[in-house]
Amino acid sequence: MTLAIAAENPLSSDGRALIAGSEAALRKVYSADECFTFSADELTRPGISFFVARQSGAPVGCVALCNCADYAEIKRLFVTPEARGTGTARALMAHLEAAARAGGHRCLRLETGPRLAGAVALYRKLGYNQRGPFGAYAEHPASLFMEKTL
């Protein structure tokens, strides 16, 4: 089975379902005021690319790349429970990093939660290092900030 990753509309039924799955997974660990996510509507803003991974045509994951001028931010990395452990998150990140490079970005940043151990471990394995808050983020006990130079 081949994994296909492409830019898609976050407002599509599959896009909305993946974002809802992401939100539900976050709510198991964090309250709404501890999360700094983007809704499907917010992911349609100019300068944001939303990528969907499909296995045999079925949506199994997503990630968004936000152009923030001097860096790009990663939002909404999510893999469905049934696709976890298959390399889908790594493939989504590789696709996102290639898109960032193609767009002229040399720095990727993200905000995640320290209780999301699997995500934090993946980001570290991919070369992301901890840093302080960036952009409009403030220091928050539910936030962990990371970046990678491309």
C-alpha positions as CSV (number, residue, x, y, z in Angstrom):
1,M,0.0,0.0,0.0
2,T,1.3,3.4,-1.0
3,L,1.1,6.5,1.1
4,A,0.1,9.6,-0.9
5,I,0.5,13.1,0.4
6,A,-1.0,16.1,-1.3
7,A,-2.3,19.6,-0.5
8,E,-6.0,19.5,0.1
9,N,-8.8,21.8,1.4
10,P,-9.2,21.7,5.2
11,L,-12.9,22.4,4.7
12,S,-13.5,19.2,2.8
13,S,-15.3,16.4,4.7
14,D,-12.0,14.5,5.0
15,G,-10.1,17.6,6.1
16,R,-12.7,18.4,8.7
17,A,-12.7,14.8,10.0
18,L,-9.0,14.8,10.4
19,I,-9.1,18.2,12.3
20,A,-11.9,16.9,14.5
21,G,-9.8,13.8,15.2
22,S,-6.8,16.0,16.1
23,E,-9.0,18.1,18.4
24,A,-10.5,15.1,20.1
25,A,-7.0,13.6,20.7
26,L,-5.8,16.9,22.2
27,R,-8.9,17.2,24.5
28,K,-8.0,13.9,26.1
29,V,-4.8,15.6,27.4
30,Y,-5.4,19.3,27.5
31,S,-8.3,21.7,28.1
32,A,-9.4,24.1,25.4
33,D,-7.6,27.0,27.0
34,E,-4.3,25.0,27.0
35,C,-4.4,24.5,23.2
36,F,-3.4,26.9,20.5
37,T,-4.7,25.1,17.4
38,F,-6.1,26.4,14.2
39,S,-9.7,25.5,13.1
40,A,-10.5,24.2,9.6
41,D,-11.6,27.8,8.6
42,E,-8.3,29.3,10.0
43,L,-6.3,26.8,7.9
44,T,-7.8,28.3,4.7
45,R,-6.0,31.7,5.3
46,P,-3.5,32.8,2.6
47,G,0.0,31.5,3.2
48,I,-1.2,28.2,4.8
49,S,-0.9,24.8,3.1
50,F,-2.8,21.9,4.5
51,F,-1.5,18.4,3.5
52,V,-3.4,15.2,3.8
53,A,-1.8,11.7,3.8
54,R,-3.9,8.9,2.2
55,Q,-3.4,5.2,2.4
56,S,-5.3,3.4,-0.4
57,G,-7.4,6.5,-0.8
58,A,-8.4,6.8,2.9
59,P,-7.3,9.9,4.8
60,V,-4.9,8.8,7.6
61,G,-3.2,12.0,8.6
62,C,-2.7,15.7,8.1
63,V,-0.3,18.6,8.8
64,A,-0.3,22.3,8.0
65,L,2.5,24.7,7.0
66,C,2.0,28.4,7.9
67,N,4.1,31.0,6.2
68,C,5.2,33.5,8.9
69,A,7.6,35.6,6.8
70,D,11.0,34.8,8.3
71,Y,10.0,31.3,9.4
72,A,7.3,28.7,8.8
73,E,5.1,27.2,11.6
74,I,3.9,23.7,11.8
75,K,0.3,23.2,12.9
76,R,-2.1,20.3,13.2
77,L,0.2,17.3,12.8
78,F,-2.2,14.3,13.3
79,V,-2.3,10.7,12.4
80,T,-5.4,8.5,12.9
81,P,-5.1,5.9,15.6
82,E,-5.2,3.1,13.1
83,A,-2.3,4.5,11.1
84,R,0.0,5.2,14.0
85,G,3.3,3.4,14.0
86,T,3.3,3.1,10.2
87,G,5.6,6.0,9.4
88,T,2.8,8.3,8.4
89,A,3.8,11.2,10.7
90,R,7.4,11.0,9.5
91,A,6.2,11.1,5.9
92,L,4.0,14.1,6.6
93,M,6.9,15.9,8.2
94,A,9.3,15.1,5.3
95,H,6.7,16.4,2.9
96,L,6.1,19.5,4.9
97,E,9.9,20.2,5.2
98,A,10.3,19.8,1.5
99,A,7.4,22.2,0.9
100,A,9.0,24.7,3.4
101,R,12.4,24.5,1.6
102,A,10.7,24.9,-1.8
103,G,9.0,28.0,-0.4
104,G,12.3,29.5,0.6
105,H,12.0,28.9,4.4
106,R,15.1,28.0,6.3
107,C,13.5,27.7,9.8
108,L,10.5,25.7,11.0
109,R,8.9,26.3,14.4
110,L,6.2,24.6,16.3
111,E,4.3,24.7,19.5
112,T,3.3,21.4,21.1
113,G,2.5,20.1,24.5
114,P,5.0,18.4,26.8
115,R,2.3,15.7,27.6
116,L,2.2,14.7,24.0
117,A,5.2,12.4,24.5
118,G,5.0,10.7,21.1
119,A,4.9,13.9,19.2
120,V,7.8,15.4,21.2
121,A,9.9,12.3,20.7
122,L,9.2,12.4,16.9
123,Y,10.1,16.1,16.6
124,R,13.4,15.5,18.5
125,K,14.3,12.5,16.3
126,L,13.7,14.7,13.3
127,G,16.1,17.4,14.6
128,Y,13.8,19.9,16.3
129,N,15.3,21.6,19.3
130,Q,13.6,23.2,22.2
131,R,13.4,27.0,22.2
132,G,11.4,29.8,23.9
133,P,8.1,31.2,22.7
134,F,7.9,32.8,19.3
135,G,5.4,34.9,17.4
136,A,2.3,35.7,19.4
137,Y,2.9,32.8,21.9
138,A,3.6,33.5,25.5
139,E,5.3,31.2,28.0
140,H,2.7,28.6,29.1
141,P,3.1,25.5,31.2
142,A,1.1,23.5,28.6
143,S,3.4,24.6,25.8
144,L,6.7,23.4,24.5
145,F,8.3,25.4,21.7
146,M,10.7,23.8,19.1
147,E,12.5,24.7,15.9
148,K,14.6,23.3,13.2
149,T,17.0,25.0,10.8
150,L,16.5,23.5,7.3
